């Protein structure tokens, strides 16, 4: 498996025993007690991963997820710098979202939590971590589980936020699935926006067919822009008429509109 922060060094960090620079220790000596949940206060996941390659303060994590991708940043036997006083016995997961936004967009929330749960489920099985939320007291007693960043560093951190949906998140880790209406295909990799000449392609036709209410001619014209804005308003995005990765995935979570 490839790890983003091993392949993309942060030269502000110290030279580690693995011959790479970065903000982490390359040799974990303690067992893993639990997984610390963070919000990155930014999105998408790729931008968060890139931030860890040039940040000048000691900070890193083991993985970052958004609604569509999981980026493994460091191997589990590396000690990431993500939670004061508890780095040596934890794994750190960054969710590419904002602590104050939970509850604003339930479609996107389910997609984020479902993707984060995939990574957490694998680690919970591998390290025999119970699917329970811990508080500072139960953590101090040595219990294993999942814990908020803010519970371990309350004087400085508030993430993943007071409204983080812990019950839903833990149920997804346990295997419950959100009721998505359709399975979204991988993002096509380019942004659709109105231009002259019109953007065109089979990927645009695929999106047009998924959104419905359009002729899937593969041309991103004014009608496509208008339909895009309708989707964005419905899911709570800024209606800019541009199909990026978030709008792409949101489209497939909505019922298809008739032509």
Secondary structure, DSSP 8 states (H G I E B T S, - for coil): ---HHHHS--TTSEE-TTS-EESEES---S---EEEEEE-SS--HHHHHHHTTT-SSS---SEEE-SS-EEE-S-TTSEES-STTTGGGEEEEEESS-GGGTTS-HHHHHHHHHHHHHHHHHHHHHHT--S-B--HHHHHTT--EEEEHHHHSTTT--TT-TT--HHHHHHHHTT-----SS------SS-B---SS--B-HHHHHHHHHHBSS---SB--HHHHHHHHHHHHHHT----S-B-HHHHHHHTTS--B--
